[in-house]
Every structure is written in structure tokens, then in C-alpha cells.
Amino acid sequence: MQWVTFVDAAGHPLDSGLVVYFQAPASFTGEDVVECHGHGSPRALDQLLRALLAAGARHARAGEFSQRAFLNSKLDLSQAEAVADLIAASTVGAARAATRSLQGQLSRDVTALGEELLRLRAWCEATIDFDDEDDVSRDNQAPLAEGLVRLHDGLRALRARCVAGRALREGLTVVLAGPPNAGKSSLMNALADDEVAIVTDTPGTTRDLLRETLDLDGLPVHVMDTAGLRETDEAVEKVGIARAHAAMARADRVLYIVDISQLSAAAPTAPLPTPPPWPTNLPVAIVHNKIDLTGAPPRLERFEGGPIEATLQLSAQTGEGLDHLRAYLRAVAGADLDATTAGDALSARTRHVEALDRTAEALARIEGQWRAGDAELVAEELRVAHGALMEITGEITREDLLGEIFSRFCIGK
């Protein structure tokens, strides 16, 4: 490390600062690295960057430093992805989960399961080659049965932590929809605990999409307040309604808000728009708002297999029932982030969860194959399971997968 004066090609001083040299392999990438630390003035830094480019340097590609660290075995693939996750973390919970994965917790758990799989693969190969030995006879199922139990238990526990981490990383995109004056903007403000949306008694107040990312007990929830759904000839309002439809097409969930005080004993549930303005396969929850006007109790009811996933009763004005809504959103995000789960979550992506699922699916096929005496098929399924699992850390991976992963990083990381 040395204090220097930075100059351009003509010798004109640009700035002064530190030059730090990291000798391989003691650097982030495992290569020789030089860092120049200026004073932070945008103009001075721009001139310094221009001078470095003129001297032969180039801009780093997206994710290039993390990719170099991976290729030089300084990080495995899950740790490299955790770098990007830590940078992009929008909540404390997401940052902590990314730090756990960056420090290698996910890698250690995957490696431990991989070692168990490797032992089973060796044992299975031995039963094929040395079937006449008592300890590896095909009639001795104990090593396989016990190993499969340990693997299933380990996979189940790791998947729960990864699903929780994925929820913390990706969050949930929720659209508030419904007729005018149902209380969508009031609910937005109640969830945000801030006056982020204008609330009036005039129908059509909300004309455009209003977006807010909320920290819901560590879970990022991207909420969009939309224009009230109704027939209108007003040009600006029609544009807002069209944008509401577009937002619902991209959402993970729709909360259809209705005013419970406008319902009756004969029709206790509000009719949904026909046809619905959201995709037919999109889960929808009906939220009966304004229970403070009727005395109805707060309530959450979940359903299975129908177009409506849940109904809730709450008051955006008083806050009654908001705990039910928060619990519902946490659950549908893929993880009920209680204190234990959130404190143990690992930053993970969809590909990680899918790899764990493919591992479990391969193992599930083994028991029947072993009973049928197909030891060769068992050996193949163990190989498939092992390959799927080790894709998480990049020990077994594909070139196109690496390109896809690192292309999504921010520039220079």
C-alpha cells in the first residue's frame, strides 16, 4: 500500500490517494489485483478512470470479479451468487441470509449431503461388484435404508431453509385491486405504516400505479396500489385501469379489496368481476375491508383447489386483522418466517430449490428399484441425485448455466 499522486498520460496530476496491491492468491479473485483509492470526487474519479482505460485497462463485465473468484476456487457457485444477493438485499433478514451463504453455510450443508450420497454410491457399486461378500450383499438393506433416511431428513431441512431464504431474497409482488373506495390506498398506508398513498372519498382518486416495497417481518413485499376497477369514460382513469390489469398479469398474488359495509346478509361475499381482470391461474384473496363499520370480527380463511385462495376480514383504518394478512403473505411467499426459520434462512435461488427437489425425486425412486433387485438402476439414481445436488455449489455444472448466472450480476462484481 502506498500513497501516490495519480497523473494522466501527459503527466498532469489528477488526484492523490492510495494504491493497494494484493498478491495472488491473497485477493478476492485469487489473482494479482491493484486497487486505486481516490478522494471520491465524481469528476476526479472519472478522469482517473479515463487515464486507466487509456493505459490499457478495460471495464469489468457484469459479475466478472465473482466469476473469476469462482473459476479460481476462491468461492463456490452458491457463495458467488450470495455476493450478488447481499448487494441486492432489501431487508435485514435478506442481508443476513446472504451473509450466511457467503460465509459457506449452504456450501457446507450441501457438501455434507454430497458426502453421504458418495458413501451410498460406493456401497451400491460394491454390492454390484462383490455380491458374495456378506457386508455388501444385496440382501443387506440396512446401509441403504439408513442412508436414505439421513438424506431425506437432511434434504427436507435444507430445503426449508432455502425456501425461507428465497422468500427473503425475492419477496412477493402483490397487487391491491378492487372497486373504487374499497380502501385499497388505506390498506397500502396501513401496511407501509406511512402515508404513501392519497386517501379521499372521491372515486377514482388513484389514477396510476403506486409501488412500495415493505419489510414485512424480514420479508420484502412489493405492493402495488392500483386504480379502482369500474366502467368509466374518463380518459386518464381508463389508462390507470389498463395499467392495473397489466400489473395483475405480472403479480404473484392479487388482493381483491371490497367494502364489507356494502354487503348484505343475502349476499355476504362480493361478486368478482366477470371475466376476472387477472390471469385465471393467479391466486387471489378477497379482503373484506372496513370491519370497523360493521362490527365483524377479523378473520382469515384459506381454501384449497379453487379460484379463491383465501378470504380475510380486516380494517385498514384501525389495524384489526392486519396480523392475519401479514401471516397470509408470509405463508404464500413460500416460508412462514417465524423467528427460528428467519434466523436460520440461507440465501437461495429457484435453481437451488429445484436442484434439491430433483435430488429428492431421484432418491424416492430408489426403494422400489432395490426391492426389484435392480442394483444397477439404484446406482444410476444415486449418480443422478449426486449430480443434481452438486449443481448448487458448481462442483458439477454447465457452461451455459455459468454464463446465465454471472450475466445477472451488477457491473464489476
Summary of the structure (lengths in Angstrom):
residues: 413
radius of gyration: 27.9
end to end distance: 22.3
largest distance: 86.2
contacts: 1308
relative contact order: 0.14
helix: 47%
strand: 16%
